[in-house]
Amino acid sequence: MRATTRGQTFNPVDKSKVARSLMGNIGQWYPASNESGAIPMYARFNPANADPTTGSPLADNFLRPYQGLGSINVRGFGATSNYNALQVTANRRMSGGVQYGVSYTFSKTLGVNAGDFDSVSPYFSMRQRNYGLLSYDVPYLLAINYAWSIPSPAKNNKALDLVLGNWQVSGVTAFLSGTPFTPGFSTSDSIDLTGSAEGARITVLGDPSLPKGDRTFYRNFKTEVFARTPARDFGNAGIGLLRGPGANNWDLSISKRIPVSGEARYFQFRSELYNAFNHTQFSGLDTGARFNPAGQQINANFSAYNGAREPRRIQLSLRFMF
């Protein structure tokens, strides 16, 4: 594995710091799993491999290249990946009761497999069949952290200052892209399309992306550009054609410090709000098409939202510090 970092600079201003960097990471010889004992391509369609008593294909173990052996998963170290990113950060130290930090990342992550020993195609080269956007690729990520010690409007009035003073608001706000996926499919007649150890991917007829303004709860990409893959075809869908929902999350904390006998001892009341504004953040889509024998897509929920992240949660605490 090789990594590089370039272009880092800092602002000489004492109370703030800005840094930017270009980062690259190349991974080679990652582990992957390949089925060495896979049946030959289209073996179940070969009349010579039919069971004479039923006419159906023989069980796969009769068709494998190594007689007497079942599936053989060979683990090798030939997978690759690469990550390239522009990272920018800006931080302001506490001054005048305010501090903040901003971090932005623009990146792209490509590779053969997202996890160690993920399976690759037994028939096609992994570069051709399995290389693409990895499942955890997030091209845009903006994170902001902040804290504000609210000045007391009644410093000269001890009674009011006890109520209105020593409040602080802090939080973390994050905006990030969704992760990539490729729609899958099934058939209502459940037939074998490839006659092989590897199943077919869906067939793509055009660009499935839908402009943001045209999206609805039930339609988030163009379902009409996906078609049933014909028999003896492995489909033409690549890796990571579309992206799932992103995130727009606000976590806030509101705290109040109540001094007791000077500064050394005090009570702290704290309220923490996760997804503070309680706005819906969808987390998943129905990505499985279903086709009938005529090639019609019959899953009415295909491309609709089917999951959401946590609603607002509030946590309250009261502590005595001494």
C-alpha positions as CSV (number, residue, x, y, z in Angstrom):
1,M,0.0,0.0,0.0
2,R,1.3,3.5,-0.9
3,A,-0.1,6.8,0.4
4,T,0.8,10.4,-0.4
5,T,-0.1,13.8,1.1
6,R,0.7,17.0,-0.6
7,G,0.0,20.8,-0.6
8,Q,-0.5,21.4,3.1
9,T,-0.5,25.1,4.2
10,F,-1.3,27.0,7.4
11,N,-2.6,30.4,8.0
12,P,-0.1,32.4,10.2
13,V,-3.0,34.0,12.1
14,D,-2.7,33.0,15.8
15,K,-6.3,32.2,16.5
16,S,-7.2,30.3,13.3
17,K,-5.7,27.7,11.2
18,V,-6.5,26.6,7.6
19,A,-5.1,23.5,6.0
20,R,-5.6,21.9,2.6
21,S,-4.2,18.7,1.3
22,L,-4.3,16.4,-1.7
23,M,-4.3,12.8,-0.7
24,G,-3.8,9.5,-2.6
25,N,-3.9,6.0,-1.5
26,I,-3.2,2.9,-3.6
27,G,-3.9,-0.6,-2.3
28,Q,-2.5,-3.6,-4.1
29,W,-2.7,-7.3,-3.4
30,Y,-5.8,-7.2,-1.4
31,P,-7.4,-10.6,-0.5
32,A,-10.3,-11.8,-2.6
33,S,-12.1,-15.1,-3.0
34,N,-12.6,-16.9,-6.3
35,E,-14.5,-20.2,-6.9
36,S,-12.0,-22.4,-8.5
37,G,-14.4,-25.3,-8.8
38,A,-17.2,-23.4,-10.6
39,I,-19.1,-25.3,-13.2
40,P,-18.3,-24.3,-16.8
41,M,-20.1,-21.3,-18.2
42,Y,-23.6,-22.3,-19.5
43,A,-23.0,-25.9,-18.2
44,R,-26.7,-26.3,-17.2
45,F,-27.8,-25.5,-20.7
46,N,-25.7,-28.2,-22.3
47,P,-28.0,-31.2,-23.3
48,A,-25.1,-33.5,-22.5
49,N,-25.4,-32.5,-18.8
50,A,-29.1,-33.4,-18.5
51,D,-30.3,-36.1,-16.1
52,P,-31.7,-38.8,-18.5
53,T,-34.4,-39.7,-16.0
54,T,-35.8,-36.2,-15.6
55,G,-34.4,-34.1,-18.4
56,S,-33.3,-31.5,-15.9
57,P,-29.6,-30.5,-15.5
58,L,-27.5,-32.7,-13.2
59,A,-26.6,-31.4,-9.8
60,D,-23.6,-29.0,-10.0
61,N,-21.3,-31.4,-8.3
62,F,-21.5,-33.7,-11.3
63,L,-20.5,-30.8,-13.6
64,R,-17.5,-29.4,-11.8
65,P,-14.0,-29.7,-13.3
66,Y,-12.7,-31.7,-10.4
67,Q,-14.6,-34.9,-10.0
68,G,-15.5,-35.8,-6.4
69,L,-15.1,-32.3,-5.1
70,G,-17.6,-29.6,-4.4
71,S,-17.2,-25.8,-4.5
72,I,-13.6,-24.7,-4.0
73,N,-13.2,-21.2,-2.8
74,V,-9.6,-20.1,-3.4
75,R,-8.4,-17.1,-1.5
76,G,-5.8,-15.0,-3.3
77,F,-4.2,-11.6,-3.1
78,G,-4.8,-9.9,-6.4
79,A,-7.4,-7.3,-5.7
80,T,-6.7,-3.6,-5.9
81,S,-8.1,-0.2,-4.7
82,N,-7.4,3.4,-4.9
83,Y,-8.5,6.5,-3.0
84,N,-8.0,10.1,-4.0
85,A,-9.2,13.2,-2.2
86,L,-9.0,16.9,-1.7
87,Q,-9.3,17.7,2.0
88,V,-9.7,21.2,3.4
89,T,-10.0,22.2,7.1
90,A,-10.4,25.5,8.9
91,N,-10.4,25.9,12.7
92,R,-10.8,28.9,14.9
93,R,-9.8,28.7,18.5
94,M,-12.0,30.0,21.3
95,S,-12.1,33.7,21.2
96,G,-14.8,36.0,22.4
97,G,-16.8,33.0,23.5
98,V,-16.9,31.5,20.0
99,Q,-14.9,28.6,18.4
100,Y,-15.6,26.5,15.3
101,G,-14.1,24.1,12.8
102,V,-15.0,23.2,9.3
103,S,-13.8,20.2,7.3
104,Y,-14.6,19.4,3.7
105,T,-13.6,16.3,1.7
106,F,-14.0,15.7,-2.0
107,S,-13.0,12.2,-2.8
108,K,-13.4,9.0,-4.9
109,T,-12.8,5.4,-3.8
110,L,-12.5,2.7,-6.5
111,G,-11.6,-0.9,-6.1
112,V,-12.4,-4.6,-6.7
113,N,-13.9,-5.5,-3.4
114,A,-15.1,-3.6,-0.3
115,G,-14.1,-6.2,2.2
116,D,-11.4,-8.8,2.7
117,F,-12.1,-12.1,0.8
118,D,-15.2,-10.8,-1.0
119,S,-16.1,-13.0,-3.9
120,V,-15.1,-12.1,-7.5
121,S,-16.3,-13.5,-10.8
122,P,-15.2,-17.0,-11.6
123,Y,-15.6,-16.3,-15.4
124,F,-14.5,-12.8,-16.1
125,S,-11.5,-10.8,-15.0
126,M,-12.0,-9.0,-11.7
127,R,-11.0,-5.7,-13.3
128,Q,-13.7,-6.1,-15.9
129,R,-16.5,-7.5,-13.8
130,N,-15.9,-6.4,-10.2
131,Y,-14.0,-3.1,-10.4
132,G,-15.9,0.1,-9.6
133,L,-17.0,2.5,-6.9
134,L,-16.7,0.8,-3.5
135,S,-19.8,0.5,-1.3
136,Y,-18.4,3.0,1.2
137,D,-17.4,5.7,-1.3
138,V,-18.7,9.2,-0.1
139,P,-17.6,11.9,-2.6
140,Y,-18.8,14.9,-0.7
141,L,-18.5,15.3,3.1
142,L,-18.9,18.6,5.0
143,A,-18.6,18.6,8.8
144,I,-18.9,21.7,11.0
145,N,-18.3,21.8,14.7
146,Y,-19.0,24.9,16.8
147,A,-19.4,26.2,20.3
148,W,-20.8,29.5,21.6
149,S,-20.6,30.7,25.2
150,I,-23.5,33.0,25.3
151,P,-22.7,36.3,27.0
152,S,-24.9,37.1,30.0
153,P,-27.3,40.1,29.3
154,A,-27.5,40.8,33.1
155,K,-24.0,40.7,34.5
156,N,-24.8,43.5,36.9
157,N,-27.8,41.7,38.4
158,K,-26.8,38.7,40.4
159,A,-30.3,37.2,40.4
160,L,-30.8,37.5,36.7
161,D,-27.3,36.5,35.9
162,L,-27.8,33.3,37.8
163,V,-30.6,32.4,35.4
164,L,-29.3,34.0,32.2
165,G,-25.6,33.6,32.6
166,N,-23.2,30.7,31.8
167,W,-25.2,29.1,28.9
168,Q,-23.4,27.4,26.1
169,V,-24.6,26.1,22.7
170,S,-22.4,23.6,20.8
171,G,-22.9,21.1,18.1
172,V,-21.8,19.1,15.1
173,T,-23.5,19.5,11.7
174,A,-22.8,17.1,8.8
175,F,-23.8,16.9,5.2
176,L,-22.6,13.9,3.2
177,S,-23.4,12.1,-0.1
178,G,-25.1,8.7,-0.2
179,T,-23.1,5.5,-0.9
180,P,-23.2,3.8,-4.4
181,F,-25.3,0.8,-5.3
182,T,-26.3,-1.2,-8.4
183,P,-30.0,-2.3,-8.6
184,G,-30.5,-6.1,-8.6
185,F,-33.4,-8.0,-10.0
186,S,-35.5,-11.2,-9.7
187,T,-38.0,-12.9,-12.0
188,S,-41.5,-14.1,-11.2
189,D,-40.9,-17.3,-13.1
190,S,-37.6,-18.0,-11.3
191,I,-35.8,-19.4,-14.3
192,D,-32.0,-19.9,-14.6
193,L,-30.8,-17.2,-16.9
194,T,-27.1,-18.0,-17.1
195,G,-26.9,-21.8,-16.5
196,S,-23.7,-21.0,-14.7
197,A,-22.4,-20.5,-11.1
198,E,-22.6,-16.7,-11.5
199,G,-26.0,-15.1,-11.8
200,A,-27.0,-12.3,-14.2
201,R,-26.9,-8.7,-13.4
202,I,-29.7,-6.4,-14.6
203,T,-29.6,-4.9,-18.1
204,V,-29.3,-1.1,-18.3
205,L,-30.6,0.7,-21.4
206,G,-29.7,4.3,-20.5
207,D,-28.7,6.7,-17.8
208,P,-30.8,5.9,-14.7
209,S,-30.1,9.2,-12.9
210,L,-33.1,11.4,-12.2
211,P,-32.8,15.1,-11.7
212,K,-33.3,16.1,-8.0
213,G,-36.3,18.2,-8.8
214,D,-38.1,15.3,-10.4
215,R,-37.7,12.9,-7.5
216,T,-40.6,11.9,-5.3
217,F,-41.0,9.5,-2.4
218,Y,-41.8,6.6,-4.8
219,R,-39.5,7.5,-7.6
220,N,-35.8,8.3,-7.0
221,F,-34.3,7.0,-10.3
222,K,-35.5,6.1,-13.8
223,T,-36.9,2.6,-13.4
224,E,-37.8,2.5,-17.1
225,V,-34.1,2.2,-18.2
226,F,-33.7,-1.2,-16.5
227,A,-34.7,-4.4,-18.4
228,R,-34.9,-8.1,-17.8
229,T,-31.6,-9.7,-18.8
230,P,-32.2,-12.4,-21.5
231,A,-31.2,-16.0,-21.1
232,R,-27.5,-16.8,-21.8
233,D,-26.5,-13.2,-20.9
234,F,-24.8,-12.0,-17.7
235,G,-26.2,-8.4,-18.0
236,N,-24.4,-5.2,-18.6
237,A,-24.8,-3.3,-15.2
238,G,-21.6,-2.0,-13.8
239,I,-20.6,-1.3,-10.2
240,G,-22.1,1.6,-8.3
241,L,-24.5,3.0,-11.0
242,L,-26.5,5.1,-8.5
243,R,-26.3,6.5,-5.0
244,G,-28.5,6.1,-2.0
245,P,-29.8,9.0,0.1
246,G,-27.3,11.3,1.7
247,A,-27.4,12.7,5.2
248,N,-28.2,16.2,6.6
249,N,-27.8,15.9,10.3
250,W,-27.7,18.4,13.2
251,D,-26.6,17.3,16.7
252,L,-26.8,20.1,19.3
253,S,-26.0,20.5,22.9
254,I,-27.3,23.2,25.3
255,S,-25.7,23.5,28.7
256,K,-26.0,25.7,31.7
257,R,-23.3,26.1,34.4
258,I,-24.5,27.0,37.9
259,P,-21.6,28.0,40.2
260,V,-21.7,26.8,43.8
261,S,-19.2,28.3,46.2
262,G,-16.9,29.9,43.6
263,E,-15.6,28.4,40.3
264,A,-14.3,25.1,41.7
265,R,-17.7,23.6,42.4
266,Y,-20.7,23.9,40.2
267,F,-23.8,22.1,38.8
268,Q,-24.0,21.5,35.1
269,F,-27.3,21.0,33.3
270,R,-26.9,19.6,29.8
271,S,-29.4,18.8,27.1
272,E,-28.2,16.9,24.0
273,L,-30.4,16.8,20.9
274,Y,-29.5,14.2,18.2
275,N,-31.1,15.1,14.8
276,A,-32.2,18.2,16.7
277,F,-34.7,19.5,14.1
278,N,-36.3,16.1,13.7
279,H,-36.4,16.3,9.9
280,T,-36.7,13.1,8.0
281,Q,-33.4,11.6,6.7
282,F,-34.1,8.6,4.4
283,S,-31.5,5.9,4.6
284,G,-32.5,3.4,1.9
285,L,-34.2,2.6,-1.3
286,D,-36.0,-0.4,-2.8
287,T,-33.3,-1.4,-5.3
288,G,-34.7,-4.7,-6.4
289,A,-36.6,-4.9,-9.7
290,R,-38.8,-7.8,-10.5
291,F,-39.7,-8.9,-14.0
292,N,-42.4,-11.2,-15.3
293,P,-41.8,-13.6,-18.3
294,A,-42.9,-10.8,-20.7
295,G,-40.1,-8.5,-19.4
296,Q,-42.4,-6.1,-17.5
297,Q,-41.2,-4.7,-14.2
298,I,-43.8,-5.6,-11.6
299,N,-42.3,-4.3,-8.3
300,A,-44.4,-1.2,-7.6
301,N,-41.9,0.0,-4.9
302,F,-38.8,-0.2,-7.1
303,S,-36.9,3.1,-6.5
304,A,-39.1,4.2,-3.5
305,Y,-37.7,5.0,-0.1
306,N,-37.8,2.1,2.3
307,G,-35.8,3.2,5.4
308,A,-35.1,6.3,7.5
309,R,-32.4,7.3,10.0
310,E,-33.1,7.9,13.7
311,P,-35.7,10.6,14.6
312,R,-34.8,13.3,17.1
313,R,-33.6,11.9,20.4
314,I,-33.1,14.1,23.5
315,Q,-30.9,13.3,26.5
316,L,-30.9,15.3,29.7
317,S,-28.3,15.3,32.5
318,L,-27.5,17.1,35.7
319,R,-24.0,16.8,37.2
320,F,-22.3,18.2,40.2
321,M,-18.6,19.0,39.6
322,F,-16.1,19.4,42.5
